[in-house]
Amino acid sequence: MKTLNILLNIFVCFSFIINLESAVTTTKKVVTTTTKVVLNPCESFPCQKKGKCQRINDYDYKCTCDPSISYGTNCQICKYIYTLKK
């Protein structure tokens, strides 16, 4: 009976070690996904004084200014002020 208990304990221990090792050596499959973010530089409203923004690519834009109101890269210069400076 004592021998049977010893064998049973060895079996239980051995089974536990096998399960522990298989848990350690099991690798998890990691799935990585990438999402392409489409950038729109016009979302920050760079064109001032009623200028219209046109997206050229993810990083570049062009402002079309109302010539009676403003001019400049971002329509930031008032036409009225420019006329006064002349």
ABEGO torsion letter per residue (X at the ends): XAAAAAAAAAAAAAAAAAAAAAAAABBBBBBBBBBBBBBBAAAAGABBGGBBBBBABAABBBBBBBAAABBEAAGABBAAAAAAAX
